[in-house]
Amino acid sequence: MVLEARARAEQDAESDVNKIMWFGAGSLISSGTLLVFRMMDEPTSEMCGAACLLHGVALAGAFVYSPPPSPSRLLGKSPEYITSYTAAYKSETRKIQALWGIVGYISTGLVTGGIIILEGGSDFDF
């Protein structure tokens, strides 16, 4: 029964997580600071370090936040099933959210960074 609960929870998490939203969240985190740097006259290594720290904190939300499963899926189930299902569901949602947040973060960072370099904005004071 535990394996059944786990398998069902993983399927439900896969279908419930809004992957586009988490990709977009990662993209916004990545592009926001890079675009601000592009608009600055003289970005410094201290500013870049602070931005990296803020990126990490913001992206950590995908690893921490895990929505609870729908109660309707647990009606009439045993306490053992509910415990296994809930733990697996939360774990899987965090994993999927983090994956799509990181994919959005990296892909947008590469594109935005490439644009900045192509525009000649790679003159950071490191």
N, CA and C atoms as an extended XYZ file, in Angstrom:
378
Properties=species:S:1:pos:R:3:atomname:S:1:resname:S:1:resid:I:1 pbc="F F F"
N         0.813       -1.192        0.000 N   MET     1
C         0.000        0.000        0.000 CA  MET     1
C         0.861        1.263        0.000 C   MET     1
N         1.998        1.215        0.675 N   VAL     2
C         2.896        2.362        0.725 CA  VAL     2
C         3.439        2.667       -0.670 C   VAL     2
N         3.818        1.640       -1.409 N   LEU     3
C         4.332        1.841       -2.766 CA  LEU     3
C         3.255        2.397       -3.687 C   LEU     3
N         2.034        1.933       -3.505 N   GLU     4
C         0.916        2.435       -4.306 CA  GLU     4
C         0.683        3.923       -4.018 C   GLU     4
N         0.727        4.297       -2.748 N   ALA     5
C         0.530        5.698       -2.360 CA  ALA     5
C         1.629        6.572       -2.942 C   ALA     5
N         2.852        6.079       -2.873 N   ARG     6
C         3.991        6.835       -3.398 CA  ARG     6
C         3.884        7.026       -4.904 C   ARG     6
N         3.570        5.973       -5.615 N   ALA     7
C         3.448        6.055       -7.076 CA  ALA     7
C         2.329        7.014       -7.477 C   ALA     7
N         1.212        6.925       -6.788 N   ARG     8
C         0.076        7.804       -7.100 CA  ARG     8
C         0.417        9.262       -6.790 C   ARG     8
N         1.104        9.491       -5.681 N   ALA     9
C         1.495       10.852       -5.297 CA  ALA     9
C         2.436       11.462       -6.331 C   ALA     9
N         3.380       10.675       -6.826 N   GLU    10
C         4.317       11.177       -7.830 CA  GLU    10
C         3.599       11.515       -9.132 C   GLU    10
N         2.636       10.687       -9.531 N   GLN    11
C         1.842       10.982      -10.736 CA  GLN    11
C         1.031       12.261      -10.547 C   GLN    11
N         0.403       12.388       -9.396 N   ASP    12
C        -0.415       13.572       -9.128 CA  ASP    12
C         0.440       14.839       -9.082 C   ASP    12
N         1.599       14.753       -8.461 N   ALA    13
C         2.490       15.916       -8.391 CA  ALA    13
C         2.923       16.330       -9.793 C   ALA    13
N         3.248       15.356      -10.619 N   GLU    14
C         3.662       15.640      -12.002 CA  GLU    14
C         2.569       16.388      -12.756 C   GLU    14
N         1.326       16.010      -12.540 N   SER    15
C         0.233       16.670      -13.262 CA  SER    15
C        -0.203       17.980      -12.593 C   SER    15
N         0.043       18.140      -11.295 N   ASP    16
C        -0.418       19.331      -10.576 CA  ASP    16
C         0.525       20.527      -10.672 C   ASP    16
N         1.815       20.290      -10.705 N   VAL    17
C         2.774       21.397      -10.680 CA  VAL    17
C         2.688       22.176      -11.991 C   VAL    17
N         2.604       23.489      -11.855 N   ASN    18
C         2.564       24.373      -13.017 CA  ASN    18
C         4.008       24.645      -13.455 C   ASN    18
N         4.485       23.853      -14.375 N   LYS    19
C         5.880       23.931      -14.802 CA  LYS    19
C         6.191       25.255      -15.492 C   LYS    19
N         5.246       25.762      -16.263 N   ILE    20
C         5.459       27.033      -16.957 CA  ILE    20
C         5.635       28.162      -15.938 C   ILE    20
N         4.849       28.138      -14.872 N   MET    21
C         4.978       29.170      -13.846 CA  MET    21
C         6.357       29.122      -13.185 C   MET    21
N         6.836       27.930      -12.853 N   TRP    22
C         8.141       27.816      -12.201 CA  TRP    22
C         9.275       28.154      -13.161 C   TRP    22
N         9.130       27.817      -14.446 N   PHE    23
C        10.105       28.242      -15.453 CA  PHE    23
C        10.123       29.769      -15.508 C   PHE    23
N         8.944       30.373      -15.533 N   GLY    24
C         8.841       31.831      -15.570 CA  GLY    24
C         9.431       32.483      -14.338 C   GLY    24
N         9.205       31.893      -13.176 N   ALA    25
C         9.772       32.441      -11.940 CA  ALA    25
C        11.295       32.410      -11.999 C   ALA    25
N        11.853       31.304      -12.455 N   GLY    26
C        13.305       31.217      -12.606 CA  GLY    26
C        13.824       32.219      -13.617 C   GLY    26
N        13.077       32.409      -14.692 N   SER    27
C        13.465       33.375      -15.725 CA  SER    27
C        13.474       34.795      -15.181 C   SER    27
N        12.446       35.145      -14.427 N   LEU    28
C        12.378       36.498      -13.866 CA  LEU    28
C        13.510       36.757      -12.887 C   LEU    28
N        13.815       35.771      -12.065 N   ILE    29
C        14.911       35.928      -11.107 CA  ILE    29
C        16.214       36.180      -11.858 C   ILE    29
N        16.433       35.432      -12.914 N   SER    30
C        17.671       35.529      -13.672 CA  SER    30
C        17.777       36.833      -14.445 C   SER    30
N        16.742       37.188      -15.163 N   SER    31
C        16.831       38.339      -16.061 CA  SER    31
C        16.785       39.671      -15.335 C   SER    31
N        16.080       39.746      -14.227 N   GLY    32
C        15.925       41.019      -13.534 CA  GLY    32
C        17.237       41.670      -13.156 C   GLY    32
N        18.084       40.956      -12.463 N   THR    33
C        19.335       41.540      -12.006 CA  THR    33
C        20.307       41.764      -13.154 C   THR    33
N        20.340       40.850      -14.102 N   LEU    34
C        21.236       41.046      -15.238 CA  LEU    34
C        20.868       42.298      -16.027 C   LEU    34
N        19.595       42.542      -16.181 N   LEU    35
C        19.178       43.740      -16.902 CA  LEU    35
C        19.489       45.002      -16.109 C   LEU    35
N        19.376       44.941      -14.793 N   VAL    36
C        19.747       46.089      -13.963 CA  VAL    36
C        21.234       46.372      -14.120 C   VAL    36
N        22.075       45.342      -14.108 N   PHE    37
C        23.508       45.538      -14.311 CA  PHE    37
C        23.787       46.196      -15.654 C   PHE    37
N        23.036       45.807      -16.653 N   ARG    38
C        23.243       46.360      -17.991 CA  ARG    38
C        22.967       47.858      -18.009 C   ARG    38
N        22.054       48.296      -17.180 N   MET    39
C        21.698       49.711      -17.160 CA  MET    39
C        22.628       50.532      -16.270 C   MET    39
N        23.462       49.883      -15.457 N   MET    40
C        24.378       50.606      -14.569 CA  MET    40
C        25.604       51.058      -15.340 C   MET    40
N        26.206       52.144      -14.875 N   ASP    41
C        27.412       52.648      -15.525 CA  ASP    41
C        28.618       51.761      -15.256 C   ASP    41
N        28.841       51.417      -13.984 N   GLU    42
C        30.019       50.638      -13.625 CA  GLU    42
C        29.679       49.555      -12.613 C   GLU    42
N        29.153       48.418      -13.074 N   PRO    43
C        28.886       47.328      -12.130 CA  PRO    43
C        30.194       46.787      -11.561 C   PRO    43
N        30.205       46.470      -10.284 N   THR    44
C        31.417       45.970       -9.633 CA  THR    44
C        31.237       44.517       -9.220 C   THR    44
N        32.329       43.899       -8.825 N   SER    45
C        32.265       42.503       -8.396 CA  SER    45
C        31.430       42.363       -7.123 C   SER    45
N        31.425       43.395       -6.263 N   GLU    46
C        30.601       43.342       -5.053 CA  GLU    46
C        29.120       43.278       -5.420 C   GLU    46
N        28.728       44.078       -6.421 N   MET    47
C        27.333       44.058       -6.864 CA  MET    47
C        26.978       42.699       -7.456 C   MET    47
N        27.901       42.127       -8.217 N   CYS    48
C        27.659       40.811       -8.815 CA  CYS    48
C        27.524       39.748       -7.727 C   CYS    48
N        28.355       39.839       -6.701 N   GLY    49
C        28.274       38.890       -5.594 CA  GLY    49
C        26.958       38.994       -4.847 C   GLY    49
N        26.532       40.228       -4.599 N   ALA    50
C        25.247       40.436       -3.922 CA  ALA    50
C        24.100       39.900       -4.771 C   ALA    50
N        24.182       40.111       -6.075 N   ALA    51
C        23.126       39.622       -6.970 CA  ALA    51
C        23.077       38.098       -6.956 C   ALA    51
N        24.233       37.454       -6.962 N   CYS    52
C        24.266       35.984       -6.922 CA  CYS    52
C        23.644       35.466       -5.632 C   CYS    52
N        23.927       36.134       -4.526 N   LEU    53
C        23.344       35.738       -3.247 CA  LEU    53
C        21.824       35.890       -3.284 C   LEU    53
N        21.344       37.012       -3.807 N   LEU    54
C        19.903       37.228       -3.905 CA  LEU    54
C        19.253       36.212       -4.836 C   LEU    54
N        19.921       35.885       -5.929 N   HIS    55
C        19.403       34.861       -6.841 CA  HIS    55
C        19.229       33.542       -6.103 C   HIS    55
N        20.248       33.166       -5.352 N   GLY    56
C        20.193       31.900       -4.626 CA  GLY    56
C        19.063       31.858       -3.615 C   GLY    56
N        18.875       32.955       -2.901 N   VAL    57
C        17.799       33.021       -1.910 CA  VAL    57
C        16.445       32.934       -2.602 C   VAL    57
N        16.282       33.676       -3.691 N   ALA    58
C        15.001       33.670       -4.407 CA  ALA    58
C        14.710       32.297       -5.004 C   ALA    58
N        15.709       31.678       -5.588 N   LEU    59
C        15.514       30.373       -6.214 CA  LEU    59
C        15.280       29.277       -5.173 C   LEU    59
N        15.748       29.493       -3.959 N   ALA    60
C        15.538       28.505       -2.894 CA  ALA    60
C        14.061       28.301       -2.587 C   ALA    60
N        13.242       29.285       -2.922 N   GLY    61
C        11.803       29.145       -2.705 CA  GLY    61
C        11.224       27.929       -3.394 C   GLY    61
N        11.750       27.598       -4.552 N   ALA    62
C        11.269       26.421       -5.280 CA  ALA    62
C        11.591       25.133       -4.527 C   ALA    62
N        12.686       25.143       -3.768 N   PHE    63
C        13.076       23.959       -3.002 CA  PHE    63
C        12.307       23.849       -1.691 C   PHE    63
N        11.873       24.975       -1.155 N   VAL    64
C        11.241       25.004        0.159 CA  VAL    64
C         9.726       24.855        0.072 C   VAL    64
N         9.113       25.570       -0.850 N   TYR    65
C         7.653       25.578       -0.936 CA  TYR    65
C         7.139       24.248       -1.481 C   TYR    65
N         6.201       23.655       -0.774 N   SER    66
C         5.551       22.444       -1.281 CA  SER    66
C         4.077       22.504       -0.910 C   SER    66
N         3.227       22.632       -1.901 N   PRO    67
C         1.795       22.721       -1.620 CA  PRO    67
C         1.262       21.400       -1.080 C   PRO    67
N         0.259       21.475       -0.233 N   PRO    68
C        -0.329       20.229        0.275 CA  PRO    68
C        -1.156       19.547       -0.813 C   PRO    68
N        -1.281       18.241       -0.745 N   PRO    69
C        -2.111       17.550       -1.736 CA  PRO    69
C        -3.588       17.868       -1.526 C   PRO    69
N        -4.362       17.670       -2.553 N   SER    70
C        -5.803       17.892       -2.470 CA  SER    70
C        -6.418       16.905       -1.476 C   SER    70
N        -7.174       17.404       -0.507 N   PRO    71
C        -7.789       16.506        0.491 CA  PRO    71
C        -8.726       15.469       -0.136 C   PRO    71
N        -9.333       15.806       -1.265 N   SER    72
C       -10.271       14.863       -1.891 CA  SER    72
C        -9.580       13.574       -2.330 C   SER    72
N        -8.290       13.637       -2.579 N   ARG    73
C        -7.547       12.442       -2.990 CA  ARG    73
C        -7.285       11.499       -1.817 C   ARG    73
N        -7.467       12.002       -0.620 N   LEU    74
C        -7.132       11.211        0.564 CA  LEU    74
C        -8.353       10.716        1.330 C   LEU    74
N        -9.533       11.082        0.866 N   LEU    75
C       -10.759       10.648        1.548 CA  LEU    75
C       -10.887        9.131        1.527 C   LEU    75
N       -11.175        8.562        2.672 N   GLY    76
C       -11.387        7.126        2.777 CA  GLY    76
C       -10.118        6.292        2.767 C   GLY    76
N        -8.967        6.931        2.820 N   LYS    77
C        -7.696        6.196        2.809 CA  LYS    77
C        -7.215        5.967        4.239 C   LYS    77
N        -6.383        4.971        4.400 N   SER    78
C        -5.845        4.649        5.724 CA  SER    78
C        -4.824        5.713        6.144 C   SER    78
N        -4.582        5.845        7.449 N   PRO    79
C        -3.574        6.802        7.917 CA  PRO    79
C        -2.189        6.529        7.319 C   PRO    79
N        -1.856        5.265        7.150 N   GLU    80
C        -0.567        4.892        6.554 CA  GLU    80
C        -0.480        5.396        5.107 C   GLU    80
N        -1.557        5.222        4.352 N   TYR    81
C        -1.611        5.685        2.964 CA  TYR    81
C        -1.478        7.208        2.918 C   TYR    81
N        -2.207        7.902        3.786 N   ILE    82
C        -2.192        9.369        3.815 CA  ILE    82
C        -0.788        9.888        4.126 C   ILE    82
N        -0.129        9.283        5.105 N   THR    83
C         1.225        9.698        5.474 CA  THR    83
C         2.198        9.494        4.317 C   THR    83
N         2.163        8.329        3.700 N   SER    84
C         3.063        8.026        2.585 CA  SER    84
C         2.777        8.918        1.388 C   SER    84
N         1.505        9.078        1.069 N   TYR    85
C         1.102        9.893       -0.077 CA  TYR    85
C         1.546       11.345        0.119 C   TYR    85
N         1.268       11.900        1.292 N   THR    86
C         1.594       13.301        1.558 CA  THR    86
C         3.095       13.550        1.492 C   THR    86
N         3.878       12.682        2.098 N   ALA    87
C         5.337       12.841        2.070 CA  ALA    87
C         5.867       12.756        0.643 C   ALA    87
N         5.397       11.791       -0.117 N   ALA    88
C         5.855       11.629       -1.499 CA  ALA    88
C         5.403       12.798       -2.370 C   ALA    88
N         4.185       13.261       -2.168 N   TYR    89
C         3.644       14.371       -2.958 CA  TYR    89
C         4.460       15.642       -2.730 C   TYR    89
N         4.725       15.950       -1.470 N   LYS    90
C         5.491       17.159       -1.157 CA  LYS    90
C         6.916       17.066       -1.695 C   LYS    90
N         7.524       15.918       -1.558 N   SER    91
C         8.879       15.723       -2.062 CA  SER    91
C         8.933       15.882       -3.581 C   SER    91
N         7.990       15.273       -4.259 N   GLU    92
C         7.977       15.323       -5.724 CA  GLU    92
C         7.652       16.725       -6.234 C   GLU    92
N         6.731       17.436       -5.580 N   THR    93
C         6.427       18.798       -6.036 CA  THR    93
C         7.641       19.703       -5.872 C   THR    93
N         8.362       19.580       -4.766 N   ARG    94
C         9.581       20.381       -4.583 CA  ARG    94
C        10.603       20.069       -5.668 C   ARG    94
N        10.761       18.795       -5.970 N   LYS    95
C        11.734       18.384       -6.978 CA  LYS    95
C        11.385       18.975       -8.354 C   LYS    95
N        10.129       18.891       -8.743 N   ILE    96
C         9.688       19.395      -10.051 CA  ILE    96
C         9.796       20.919      -10.102 C   ILE    96
N         9.358       21.592       -9.037 N   GLN    97
C         9.440       23.052       -8.984 CA  GLN    97
C        10.887       23.516       -9.094 C   GLN    97
N        11.772       22.883       -8.348 N   ALA    98
C        13.182       23.262       -8.374 CA  ALA    98
C        13.772       23.040       -9.757 C   ALA    98
N        13.461       21.913      -10.372 N   LEU    99
C        13.981       21.624      -11.705 CA  LEU    99
C        13.572       22.701      -12.700 C   LEU    99
N        12.279       23.018      -12.744 N   TRP   100
C        11.801       23.994      -13.724 CA  TRP   100
C        12.244       25.412      -13.377 C   TRP   100
N        12.403       25.734      -12.102 N   GLY   101
C        12.943       27.035      -11.721 CA  GLY   101
C        14.386       27.183      -12.170 C   GLY   101
N        15.166       26.136      -11.991 N   ILE   102
C        16.572       26.161      -12.405 CA  ILE   102
C        16.693       26.216      -13.922 C   ILE   102
N        15.866       25.456      -14.627 N   VAL   103
C        15.891       25.487      -16.098 CA  VAL   103
C        15.581       26.901      -16.595 C   VAL   103
N        14.562       27.542      -16.028 N   GLY   104
C        14.223       28.912      -16.412 CA  GLY   104
C        15.334       29.882      -16.072 C   GLY   104
N        15.916       29.717      -14.901 N   TYR   105
C        16.995       30.589      -14.440 CA  TYR   105
C        18.208       30.505      -15.366 C   TYR   105
N        18.638       29.289      -15.649 N   ILE   106
C        19.838       29.103      -16.467 CA  ILE   106
C        19.600       29.522      -17.911 C   ILE   106
N        18.495       29.099      -18.496 N   SER   107
C        18.264       29.425      -19.905 CA  SER   107
C        18.129       30.930      -20.110 C   SER   107
N        17.413       31.605      -19.229 N   THR   108
C        17.271       33.050      -19.366 CA  THR   108
C        18.584       33.754      -19.059 C   THR   108
N        19.329       33.253      -18.094 N   GLY   109
C        20.632       33.831      -17.792 CA  GLY   109
C        21.582       33.737      -18.969 C   GLY   109
N        21.570       32.601      -19.652 N   LEU   110
C        22.433       32.448      -20.824 CA  LEU   110
C        22.029       33.402      -21.944 C   LEU   110
N        20.738       33.495      -22.197 N   VAL   111
C        20.260       34.389      -23.260 CA  VAL   111
C        20.547       35.845      -22.906 C   VAL   111
N        20.191       36.248      -21.687 N   THR   112
C        20.399       37.634      -21.271 CA  THR   112
C        21.884       37.970      -21.222 C   THR   112
N        22.681       37.071      -20.671 N   GLY   113
C        24.124       37.289      -20.637 CA  GLY   113
C        24.718       37.393      -22.025 C   GLY   113
N        24.240       36.550      -22.943 N   GLY   114
C        24.704       36.626      -24.330 CA  GLY   114
C        24.367       37.954      -24.969 C   GLY   114
N        23.173       38.442      -24.718 N   ILE   115
C        22.769       39.740      -25.268 CA  ILE   115
C        23.651       40.850      -24.708 C   ILE   115
N        23.909       40.811      -23.405 N   ILE   116
C        24.754       41.835      -22.785 CA  ILE   116
C        26.154       41.810      -23.390 C   ILE   116
N        26.700       40.626      -23.574 N   ILE   117
C        28.045       40.511      -24.152 CA  ILE   117
C        28.053       40.996      -25.595 C   ILE   117
N        27.053       40.610      -26.372 N   LEU   118
C        26.983       41.045      -27.768 CA  LEU   118
C        26.840       42.556      -27.895 C   LEU   118
N        26.201       43.177      -26.924 N   GLU   119
C        26.047       44.631      -26.950 CA  GLU   119
C        27.286       45.344      -26.423 C   GLU   119
N        28.294       44.601      -26.044 N   GLY   120
C        29.517       45.212      -25.542 CA  GLY   120
C        29.451       45.562      -24.072 C   GLY   120
N        28.546       44.959      -23.354 N   GLY   121
C        28.387       45.263      -21.935 CA  GLY   121
C        29.146       44.310      -21.046 C   GLY   121
N        30.193       43.698      -21.556 N   SER   122
C        30.939       42.730      -20.751 CA  SER   122
C        32.101       43.377      -20.012 C   SER   122
N        32.089       44.685      -19.881 N   ASP   123
C        33.191       45.399      -19.242 CA  ASP   123
C        32.995       45.528      -17.736 C   ASP   123
N        32.628       44.438      -17.065 N   PHE   124
C        32.441       44.481      -15.621 CA  PHE   124
C        33.792       44.615      -14.943 C   PHE   124
N        33.832       45.346      -13.843 N   ASP   125
C        35.046       45.581      -13.073 CA  ASP   125
C        35.226       44.457      -12.056 C   ASP   125
N        35.833       43.338      -12.482 N   PHE   126
C        36.021       42.194      -11.588 CA  PHE   126
C        37.393       42.201      -10.986 C   PHE   126
